[in-house]
Amino acid sequence: MSYIKNLPSNPSFIQKGLSGYNFELNNKEISISFEDCFKGHDKYHTNINSSKIYYILDGKGKFKINNEIFDVKKDDLVEIPPNTEFVFAGKMKLLLIMSPAFRIQDGIDGKDNDLY
């Protein structure tokens, strides 16, 4: 078993405003990703099953959660429960932890990001 996980050299997913890198974990109950956000999430998003925890490693931006806007900066942590609509924008480096682990069928994308 590998105890040390390295950041992948190529993105695992790419959106219009960010690149994401998934860590391959032995524990399949959670997922952890690094997101290099140069603009933001391209669409509003809701996950019907998982909590999302974003830790801002660097930079600053805005999260809009259930129509309320929050300014975030380095060392802030954002917790988004299941069934909560959100979007974010800014120039940030984010660590995303999801529990239960990410499953594409649990995500619902909505309208375009209106924060930028």
C-alpha positions as CSV (number, residue, x, y, z in Angstrom):
1,M,0.0,0.0,0.0
2,S,1.2,3.5,-0.8
3,Y,0.9,5.8,2.1
4,I,2.2,8.9,0.3
5,K,0.1,10.4,-2.5
6,N,1.6,12.7,-5.0
7,L,-0.1,15.4,-6.9
8,P,-0.8,14.1,-10.5
9,S,1.2,15.8,-13.2
10,N,-1.9,16.1,-15.5
11,P,-5.3,17.4,-14.6
12,S,-8.0,14.9,-13.8
13,F,-10.7,17.3,-15.0
14,I,-10.8,20.7,-16.7
15,Q,-13.5,23.3,-16.6
16,K,-13.6,26.8,-18.2
17,G,-12.2,28.4,-15.1
18,L,-10.2,25.8,-13.2
19,S,-8.2,22.6,-13.5
20,G,-8.6,19.8,-11.0
21,Y,-6.3,17.0,-9.8
22,N,-7.7,14.0,-8.1
23,F,-5.6,12.0,-5.5
24,E,-6.0,8.3,-5.8
25,L,-6.9,7.1,-2.3
26,N,-7.2,3.6,-0.9
27,N,-10.1,4.8,1.2
28,K,-13.0,5.0,-1.2
29,E,-15.4,6.7,1.3
30,I,-13.8,10.1,0.7
31,S,-12.3,11.9,-2.2
32,I,-9.6,14.6,-2.2
33,S,-8.8,17.0,-5.1
34,F,-6.5,20.0,-5.7
35,E,-8.2,22.7,-7.7
36,D,-6.2,25.4,-9.4
37,C,-8.9,28.1,-9.9
38,F,-7.9,30.9,-12.3
39,K,-11.5,32.1,-12.9
40,G,-14.0,29.9,-11.0
41,H,-16.6,27.2,-11.3
42,D,-18.3,27.6,-14.6
43,K,-21.8,26.7,-13.4
44,Y,-23.8,26.5,-10.2
45,H,-23.6,23.1,-8.7
46,T,-25.5,20.9,-6.2
47,N,-24.3,17.6,-5.0
48,I,-27.2,15.5,-3.8
49,N,-25.2,13.0,-1.7
50,S,-21.8,14.5,-0.5
51,S,-20.6,17.3,1.7
52,K,-17.9,19.4,0.1
53,I,-15.2,21.0,2.2
54,Y,-13.0,23.5,0.4
55,Y,-9.8,24.7,2.1
56,I,-8.3,27.8,0.5
57,L,-4.6,27.2,0.2
58,D,-3.8,30.4,-1.6
59,G,-5.5,33.4,-3.1
60,K,-9.0,34.9,-2.6
61,G,-12.4,34.8,-4.2
62,K,-16.1,34.6,-3.5
63,F,-18.5,31.7,-2.9
64,K,-22.2,32.1,-3.5
65,I,-24.0,29.5,-1.4
66,N,-27.9,29.4,-1.4
67,N,-27.9,33.0,-2.9
68,E,-25.6,34.4,-0.1
69,I,-22.2,35.7,-1.1
70,F,-19.1,35.1,1.1
71,D,-15.6,36.5,0.6
72,V,-12.9,33.9,1.1
73,K,-9.1,34.1,1.4
74,K,-6.1,31.9,2.2
75,D,-6.6,29.6,5.2
76,D,-10.5,29.9,5.1
77,L,-12.5,26.7,5.1
78,V,-15.9,26.4,3.4
79,E,-18.3,23.6,4.2
80,I,-21.1,22.9,1.8
81,P,-23.7,20.3,2.9
82,P,-25.5,18.0,0.5
83,N,-28.4,19.5,-1.5
84,T,-26.9,23.0,-1.3
85,E,-26.5,25.1,-4.5
86,F,-23.2,26.9,-4.8
87,V,-20.7,28.5,-7.2
88,F,-17.4,30.3,-6.7
89,A,-15.1,32.7,-8.5
90,G,-11.6,34.1,-8.0
91,K,-8.0,33.2,-8.3
92,M,-7.4,30.5,-5.7
93,K,-5.8,27.2,-5.0
94,L,-8.2,24.9,-3.3
95,L,-8.1,21.6,-1.5
96,L,-11.5,19.8,-1.9
97,I,-12.5,17.0,0.4
98,M,-15.8,15.2,-0.3
99,S,-17.6,12.7,1.9
100,P,-19.0,10.4,0.7
101,A,-16.6,10.3,-2.2
102,F,-17.3,12.0,-5.5
103,R,-19.7,10.2,-7.9
104,I,-20.6,12.0,-11.2
105,Q,-24.3,10.9,-11.0
106,D,-24.7,12.8,-7.7
107,G,-23.9,16.2,-9.3
108,I,-26.5,18.6,-10.7
109,D,-25.2,21.6,-12.7
110,G,-27.3,24.7,-13.0
111,K,-27.1,28.1,-14.6
112,D,-23.9,29.9,-15.6
113,N,-21.7,31.5,-12.9
114,D,-22.8,35.1,-12.3
115,L,-20.0,36.0,-10.0
116,Y,-17.6,37.0,-12.8
